[in-house]
């Protein structure tokens, strides 16, 4: 009879429940959100099967393979759309495609409707988008082992992927290897509490007033390295939280507090690997092969068995790949050989507070607490002094312009206009220049260039920034009398950017702007004899929009979030969110577009 005395001795694999012939084992969730087996003594017949399939109890017998050292590859899928939708380089999708094509079955973790995670297996290739990508919380495998066992015994080709402990449990459950079964795992740092995850998702509704209907970890839209959590709300908004913004990701990586207790003494690290193939992020790929570093994710593939090597040859043609040495992969993957460090905060108090606090409050207490102490304060002070000195020790004309429009205290705070040397800045006395975050105006990429940038704010005009903005040389920004221009931060514009603002222009967060782009909300006082014609009409550019080279945005246009305006497009009507428009006049040429910031 399985009996858990120390929670660190249970990885929550669910195998004991599947193997019990009397269904005497159920799983109860503890206050931390993890499940543990409970045996009904009235049903138990003391057969011992639950102990035989426990991967923790049998790790010594399970930890074996027929290759002394893995054969290693760096790889990425040849289909860029697959890479975009994958956690790393899309190798799991390449494996699954081969199984589906041969009529086989593929199993892995999927989100349920309530964003809990379960293991699921099917022969329907339409399920692949649900199966790909990591979920970063514990999945339930109740019933999964029995389903896989039935399929392999019936002679079906089967591919399954899960955590190392889950796949070790599958080995134990089956009792022997099957030629028609390929087992894949991944380099696992530690598995998170479903309860913490649900609390984090709930925080979006608390902050934005709309529930989450879609969630994806490590979205590629801000680059693979940013570890971006993407959610879509019921009201249609797309939200992105990068590593520095996501309290869930920061808590996972910085505190280690909400991983399962067994993760701190994981028995499935090191070698030999139990799975046929191990997948992972290839951190450090830029040092091995710069051509594969697109900040979209590269997979590390470890072939741990002869079966894994043979299967790799079947799907290798779907990949861009090359072999790497075993020694080269170790430095970038400490979780391959080392268990998770103990929590850096009080775990018991954390989970008590989880029930009493919102996730934002919890994060403020445990995750976002800044370092303290004299050494840290001195370090931050010196860093700010360096930034100030770097700003002021520029060519004298640039320094004078910066100081003319920014107070020294604003420069220390990082909220200032950094005017380039070859800039003309004309701000009327009654105008408002409200800068939050560094506003770098007239930045140069080519040394020695004297291409001028011009900024004009007439009487009563307002230019407000709400985060860092960088406009390269050749910019011409004119905000006329009483008009308002808002730049929400994270904005970068290439050379020759023109803004003509006579009423109101708002450019959202993280907008990228190509060469020679023009945004104008007015017709320069030239009226047409048409009913309803207005000389000025407000423009709103949504968050994370890409305005490509030479495009023009005309008065009254609203560009939805995530949209792409193609090169030289002339936009006179609204652009839907996540659409691509092109032409003169611009029309929608594609929808549901994702692009990397």
C-alpha positions in Angstrom: 0.0 0.0 0.0 1.3 3.4 -1.0 1.7 5.7 2.0 3.1 9.2 1.8 4.8 10.3 5.0 7.1 13.0 3.5 5.6 15.0 0.7 9.1 15.2 -0.9 8.7 11.5 -1.6 5.8 12.0 -4.0 6.1 13.6 -7.4 2.3 13.5 -8.1 2.6 11.4 -11.2 -0.8 9.6 -10.7 0.6 6.2 -11.8 -0.4 4.5 -8.6 -4.1 5.4 -9.2 -4.0 4.0 -12.7 -2.5 0.7 -11.7 -4.8 -0.1 -8.8 -7.1 -2.9 -9.8 -9.7 -2.0 -7.2 -9.7 1.8 -7.7 -8.8 2.2 -4.1 -6.5 5.2 -4.7 -7.9 8.7 -5.1 -6.0 12.0 -5.2 -6.6 14.8 -2.7 -5.3 18.4 -3.2 -3.4 19.9 -0.3 -3.4 23.6 0.7 -0.5 24.3 -1.7 -2.6 23.0 -4.7 -0.6 19.7 -5.2 -2.4 16.3 -5.2 -1.3 13.3 -3.2 -2.6 9.7 -3.2 -5.0 8.5 -0.6 -5.8 4.8 -0.2 -9.2 3.5 0.9 -8.3 0.6 3.2 -11.7 -1.0 2.6 -10.9 -1.4 -1.1 -7.2 -2.1 -0.9 -6.2 -5.8 -1.4 -2.5 -5.2 -0.6 -1.3 -6.3 -4.0 1.7 -3.9 -3.9 1.2 -2.7 -7.5 1.1 0.9 -6.4 4.6 0.6 -4.9 5.9 -1.2 -8.0 4.9 1.7 -10.3 6.1 4.5 -8.0 9.0 6.2 -9.9 10.5 7.6 -6.6 10.6 4.2 -5.0 12.1 2.5 -8.1 14.3 5.2 -9.5 17.5 3.0 -9.3 15.9 0.3 -11.5 14.4 2.8 -13.9 17.4 5.1 -14.4 19.0 3.2 -17.3 19.4 3.5 -21.0 21.4 1.9 -23.8 23.6 4.9 -24.6 26.4 5.9 -22.2 26.2 9.5 -23.3 23.4 11.3 -25.2 23.9 12.3 -28.8 23.1 16.0 -28.9 21.8 18.4 -31.5 20.7 22.0 -31.9 17.6 22.2 -33.9 14.7 24.3 -35.1 11.6 23.5 -37.2 11.7 24.5 -40.8 8.2 26.0 -40.5 8.5 29.5 -38.9 4.8 29.4 -37.9 5.5 26.3 -35.8 8.5 28.0 -34.2 6.3 31.0 -33.3 3.8 28.7 -31.6 6.4 26.6 -29.7 8.2 27.1 -26.5 11.6 26.5 -28.1 12.5 25.4 -31.7 9.4 23.3 -32.5 11.1 19.9 -32.3 8.2 18.2 -30.5 5.9 19.3 -33.3 8.3 17.7 -35.9 8.2 14.4 -33.9 4.4 14.5 -33.6 3.9 15.2 -37.3 5.7 12.0 -38.1 3.5 10.0 -35.7 0.3 11.5 -37.0 1.3 10.9 -40.6 1.8 7.2 -39.9 -1.5 6.9 -38.1 0.0 6.9 -34.7 -1.0 8.6 -31.4 0.6 11.6 -29.6 0.2 12.4 -25.9 1.2 15.4 -23.8 0.0 18.2 -21.6 -3.0 20.3 -22.6 -4.9 23.2 -21.0 -8.4 22.4 -19.9 -11.2 24.9 -20.2 -10.4 26.2 -16.7 -6.7 26.5 -17.4 -5.8 23.5 -15.3 -3.6 21.0 -17.1 -4.1 17.3 -18.0 -2.3 14.8 -20.1 -4.2 13.9 -23.3 -3.5 11.5 -26.1 -5.1 11.2 -29.6 -4.5 10.3 -33.2 -6.0 13.6 -34.4 -3.3 16.0 -35.9 -5.7 18.8 -35.2 -4.8 18.4 -31.5 -1.1 19.3 -32.0 -1.5 23.1 -31.3 -2.9 22.2 -27.9 -0.2 19.7 -27.2 2.8 21.8 -28.2 4.4 24.4 -25.8 5.2 24.1 -22.1 2.5 24.8 -19.5 4.8 25.4 -16.5 2.5 23.8 -13.9 1.7 20.3 -12.8 -0.5 18.2 -15.1 -2.8 15.5 -14.0 -2.2 12.0 -15.6 -5.2 10.2 -14.1 -6.2 7.6 -16.6 -3.3 8.5 -19.0 -1.0 5.5 -18.2 -3.8 3.0 -18.7 -4.7 4.6 -22.0 -1.1 4.5 -23.3 -0.7 0.9 -22.1 -3.8 -0.2 -24.0 -2.6 1.5 -27.2 1.0 0.1 -27.2 -0.2 -3.4 -26.3 -2.6 -3.1 -29.3 0.4 -2.4 -31.5 -0.3 1.3 -32.1 2.6 3.7 -32.7 2.7 6.1 -29.7 4.7 9.2 -28.8 4.3 10.7 -25.3 6.0 13.6 -23.7 6.0 14.7 -20.0 8.2 15.6 -17.1 11.1 13.2 -16.3 9.3 11.9 -13.2 6.0 11.3 -15.2 7.9 9.5 -18.0 9.7 7.4 -15.4 6.3 6.5 -14.0 5.2 5.4 -17.4 8.2 3.1 -17.7 7.3 1.6 -14.4 3.7 1.3 -15.2 4.3 -0.6 -18.5 6.9 -2.9 -16.9 8.9 -3.2 -20.1 10.0 -1.3 -23.2 7.9 -1.4 -26.4 9.4 -0.8 -29.8 6.2 1.0 -30.9 6.5 3.5 -28.0 8.7 6.6 -28.0 9.1 8.5 -24.7 10.2 12.1 -24.6 10.8 14.3 -21.6 12.3 17.7 -21.1 14.9 19.4 -18.9 12.7 20.3 -16.0 13.6 23.1 -13.5 10.7 22.4 -11.2 6.9 22.0 -11.6 4.6 24.8 -10.3 1.5 24.7 -8.2 -1.8 24.8 -10.1 -3.3 26.8 -7.3 -0.6 29.6 -7.6 -1.2 29.6 -11.4 -5.0 30.0 -11.0 -4.4 32.9 -8.6 -2.1 34.6 -11.1 -4.6 34.3 -13.9 -7.3 35.7 -11.6 -5.2 38.7 -11.1 -5.7 39.8 -14.7 -9.5 40.1 -14.1 -8.8 42.0 -10.9 -6.5 44.4 -12.7 -8.2 44.8 -16.1 -11.8 43.9 -15.4 -12.1 41.0 -17.8 -11.3 37.3 -17.4 -8.6 35.4 -19.2 -9.7 33.2 -22.2 -6.3 32.3 -23.6 -2.9 31.9 -22.0 0.5 31.1 -23.5 3.9 31.0 -21.7 7.0 32.2 -23.5 5.2 33.9 -26.3 7.7 34.8 -29.1 6.1 38.1 -29.9 8.6 39.9 -27.6 11.4 37.5 -28.4 12.2 34.1 -26.9 14.6 35.5 -24.3 12.0 37.7 -22.7 10.0 34.7 -21.4 6.8 36.6 -22.1 3.5 35.4 -20.7 0.7 36.3 -23.1 -3.0 36.3 -22.2 -6.1 37.3 -24.1 -9.0 38.7 -22.2 -12.7 38.1 -22.9 -13.0 41.7 -24.1 -10.4 40.9 -26.8 -7.4 42.7 -25.4 -4.0 41.0 -25.8 -1.7 41.5 -22.8 2.0 40.6 -22.6 4.1 40.3 -19.4 7.8 39.9 -20.0 10.2 38.4 -17.5 10.5 41.7 -15.6 6.7 42.2 -15.5 5.2 38.8 -14.9 4.9 38.2 -11.1 4.3 34.5 -11.8 7.5 34.0 -13.8 9.6 36.2 -11.5 8.3 34.2 -8.5 9.1 30.9 -10.2 12.7 31.9 -11.2 13.6 34.1 -8.2 12.1 32.5 -5.2 11.5 28.8 -6.1 8.7 28.9 -3.6 5.8 27.4 -5.6 7.3 24.3 -6.9 6.3 20.8 -5.7 8.3 19.7 -2.6 9.8 16.7 -4.5 11.4 19.1 -6.9 14.0 20.2 -4.3 15.3 16.6 -4.1 14.5 15.5 -7.6 15.6 11.9 -8.2 15.5 12.2 -12.0 18.4 14.6 -12.7 21.6 13.6 -14.4 22.4 10.5 -16.5 21.4 8.1 -17.8 18.2 9.7 -18.9 15.1 7.5 -18.7 13.4 9.0 -21.8 14.4 8.1 -25.4 14.6 11.8 -26.3 15.0 14.9 -24.1 14.1 18.3 -25.3 15.1 21.7 -23.9 15.8 25.4 -24.7 19.3 25.8 -26.2 20.6 28.6 -24.0 23.9 29.8 -25.4 23.1 29.0 -29.1 24.6 32.3 -30.1 28.0 31.1 -29.0 27.7 27.9 -31.0 26.0 29.0 -34.2 25.0 32.7 -34.6 22.9 31.9 -37.7 20.3 30.1 -35.6 20.0 33.0 -33.1 16.9 34.8 -34.1 15.5 35.3 -30.6 12.7 32.9 -31.6 13.9 29.9 -29.8 16.3 27.0 -30.6 15.8 23.5 -29.3 18.4 21.3 -27.6 17.8 17.6 -28.5 19.4 14.8 -26.4 19.1 11.4 -28.0 19.4 9.0 -25.0 18.7 5.6 -26.6 19.2 3.8 -29.9 15.5 4.0 -30.4 15.7 7.8 -30.0 18.5 7.9 -32.6 16.5 5.9 -35.1 13.4 8.0 -34.6 15.4 11.2 -35.0 16.4 10.1 -38.5 12.7 9.8 -39.3 11.9 13.5 -38.5 15.3 15.1 -39.1 14.3 16.3 -42.5 11.7 18.6 -40.9 14.5 20.5 -39.0 17.4 22.8 -39.5 19.8 21.0 -37.2 23.4 20.3 -36.5 25.3 18.1 -33.9 26.8 19.6 -30.8 29.1 18.1 -28.2 27.8 16.8 -25.0 30.1 19.0 -23.0 28.8 22.2 -24.7 25.3 21.8 -23.4 26.0 21.4 -19.7 26.9 25.0 -18.8 23.6 26.4 -20.1 21.4 23.8 -18.5 22.1 23.4 -14.8 18.6 21.9 -14.3 19.8 18.9 -16.3 22.0 17.7 -13.4 21.0 19.8 -10.3 17.8 19.8 -8.3 16.0 23.1 -7.6 17.4 25.2 -4.7 15.2 25.5 -1.6 12.8 28.5 -1.5 14.3 31.8 -0.7 11.2 32.9 1.2 9.1 31.4 4.0 7.1 28.7 2.1 4.6 28.0 4.7 3.7 31.6 5.2 3.6 32.2 1.5 0.9 29.6 1.0 -1.0 30.9 4.0 -0.9 34.3 2.4 -1.9 32.9 -1.0 -5.4 32.3 0.5 -5.7 35.7 2.1 -4.1 38.0 -0.4 -4.5 38.9 -4.1 -1.7 37.7 -6.3 -0.5 41.3 -6.7 -0.3 41.8 -2.9 1.5 38.4 -2.6 4.0 39.5 -5.2 4.6 42.8 -3.5 5.4 40.9 -0.3 7.5 38.0 -1.6 8.6 38.6 -5.2 9.0 42.3 -5.9 10.7 43.4 -2.7 13.8 45.3 -3.8 17.2 44.4 -2.3 18.0 46.5 0.7 21.2 47.5 2.5 23.8 50.2 2.1 25.7 48.3 -0.6 22.7 48.0 -2.8 21.7 51.7 -2.3 25.3 52.8 -3.1 25.3 50.6 -6.2 22.1 52.2 -7.5 23.3 55.7 -6.7 26.5 55.2 -8.6 24.6 53.7 -11.5 22.4 56.7 -11.7 25.4 59.1 -11.4 27.0 57.3 -14.4 23.8 57.7 -16.4 23.7 61.4 -15.6 27.3 61.9 -16.5 26.8 60.0 -19.7 24.0 62.4 -20.6 25.7 65.6 -19.7 29.2 64.8 -21.0 27.9 64.8 -24.6 28.8 67.5 -27.2 28.1 70.9 -25.6 25.1 71.8 -27.9 23.4 68.5 -27.0 24.0 69.1 -23.3 22.6 72.6 -23.4 19.4 71.4 -25.2 18.9 68.6 -22.7 19.3 70.9 -19.7 17.1 73.5 -21.2 14.1 71.1 -21.2 15.0 68.8 -18.3 15.7 69.5 -14.7 18.7 67.8 -13.0 16.4 65.9 -10.7 14.4 64.6 -13.7 17.7 63.4 -15.3 18.5 61.6 -12.0 15.1 60.0 -12.1 15.5 59.0 -15.7 12.6 61.2 -16.9 14.1 63.6 -19.4 14.5 64.7 -23.0 17.9 63.6 -24.3 18.4 65.9 -27.3 21.0 64.8 -29.9 23.6 67.2 -31.2 22.0 68.0 -34.5 18.5 68.8 -33.3 16.3 71.9 -33.4 14.0 72.0 -30.3 11.4 74.8 -30.1 9.1 74.6 -27.2 6.7 77.5 -26.6 6.5 78.9 -23.0 2.9 77.8 -22.7 3.5 74.4 -24.2 3.9 71.3 -22.0 6.7 68.7 -22.4 5.7 66.0 -20.0 8.5 63.3 -20.1 8.3 60.0 -18.2 11.2 57.7 -19.2 14.1 58.7 -21.4 13.0 60.5 -24.6 16.0 60.1 -26.9 15.4 62.6 -29.7 17.7 62.7 -32.7 19.7 59.5 -32.0 22.4 58.8 -34.5 23.4 55.4 -35.9 26.0 56.7 -38.3 28.9 58.6 -36.7 29.5 62.0 -38.3 26.0 62.4 -39.7 24.6 65.9 -39.4 21.1 65.0 -40.4 18.9 67.3 -38.4 15.9 66.3 -36.3 13.2 68.9 -35.4 10.8 69.2 -32.6 8.2 72.0 -32.4 5.6 72.5 -29.7 3.5 75.6 -30.3 1.5 77.6 -27.7 -0.7 75.3 -25.5 0.6 72.2 -27.2 1.4 69.0 -25.2 3.8 66.2 -25.9 3.7 63.5 -23.2 5.7 60.3 -23.0 4.8 57.4 -20.7 8.0 55.3 -21.1 11.2 55.2 -23.0 11.1 56.6 -26.6 13.8 56.6 -29.2 13.5 58.6 -32.4 16.4 58.5 -34.8 17.8 61.4 -36.8 15.8 63.0 -39.5 12.6 63.1 -37.3 10.2 66.0 -37.8 7.7 66.3 -34.9 5.4 69.2 -35.0 2.6 69.7 -32.4 0.5 72.7 -33.3 -1.3 75.2 -31.1 -3.4 73.4 -28.4 -2.8 69.9 -29.9 -1.7 66.8 -28.0 0.7 64.1 -28.9 1.0 61.1 -26.6 3.8 58.5 -26.9 3.2 55.6 -24.6 6.7 54.1 -24.3 8.7 51.3 -25.7 8.6 53.2 -29.1 11.4 53.2 -31.6 11.3 55.1 -34.9 13.9 54.8 -37.7 15.2 57.8 -39.7 12.8 60.3 -41.3 9.8 59.8 -38.9 7.3 62.7 -39.4 4.4 63.6 -37.1 2.1 66.5 -37.9 -0.3 66.9 -35.0 -3.1 69.5 -35.1 -5.5 67.8 -32.8 -4.7 64.6 -31.1 -2.4 61.7 -31.9 -1.8 58.8 -29.5 0.9 56.2 -30.3 0.6 53.1 -28.1 3.1 51.1 -26.2 5.9 49.1 -28.0 5.1 50.5 -31.5 7.9 50.0 -34.0 8.3 52.5 -36.8 10.2 52.1 -40.0 12.0 54.6 -42.2 10.1 57.6 -43.7 6.8 56.9 -41.9 4.3 59.8 -41.7 1.5 60.3 -39.2 -0.8 63.3 -39.6 -4.1 64.1 -38.1 -4.9 67.1 -40.2 -5.1 68.3 -43.8 -3.1 71.5 -43.2 -6.1 73.8 -43.4 -7.2 72.6 -46.9 -10.9 72.0 -46.9 -12.9 69.9 -49.4 -16.5 70.5 -50.5 -17.7 67.2 -49.0 -20.4 66.7 -46.4 -18.9 65.9 -43.0 -15.3 66.8 -44.0 -13.1 67.9 -41.1 -9.7 69.4 -41.3 -8.4 67.5 -38.2 -9.4 64.2 -36.7 -7.7 62.3 -33.9 -5.4 59.3 -34.6 -5.0 56.3 -32.3 -2.2 53.8 -32.9 -2.7 50.7 -30.7 -0.1 48.8 -28.7 2.6 46.7 -30.4 1.8 48.0 -33.9 4.4 47.8 -36.7 4.4 50.7 -39.1 6.6 49.7 -42.0 8.8 51.8 -44.2 7.2 54.8 -46.0 3.6 54.2 -44.8 1.3 57.1 -44.2 -1.4 57.3 -41.5 -4.1 59.8 -42.3 -6.6 61.8 -40.1 -9.2 59.8 -38.1 -7.5 56.4 -38.4 -7.4 53.9 -35.6 -4.9 51.1 -35.9 -5.7 48.1 -33.7 -3.2 46.5 -31.4 -0.7 44.1 -32.9 -1.5 45.2 -36.5 1.1 45.6 -39.3 0.9 48.5 -41.8 2.8 47.4 -44.8 5.6 49.4 -46.6 4.3 52.5 -48.4 0.7 51.8 -47.5 -1.6 54.8 -47.5 -4.1 54.3 -44.6 -7.3 56.3 -44.6 -9.6 53.8 -42.8 -9.4 51.9 -39.5 -7.1 48.9 -39.3 -8.4 45.9 -37.4 -6.3 44.5 -34.5 -3.7 41.8 -35.5 -4.4 42.4 -39.2 -1.9 43.3 -42.0 -2.8 46.1 -44.4 -1.1 47.1 -47.6 -1.7 49.2 -50.7 -3.0 52.7 -51.7 -5.6 52.9 -50.3 -4.6 50.3 -47.7 -6.7 47.1 -47.5 -6.5 44.1 -45.2 -4.3 41.4 -46.8 -4.0 39.0 -43.8 -5.5 38.4 -40.4 -4.4 36.9 -37.1 -0.9 38.1 -37.5 1.8 37.6 -34.9 5.1 39.3 -35.2 8.3 39.5 -33.0 8.9 42.9 -31.4 
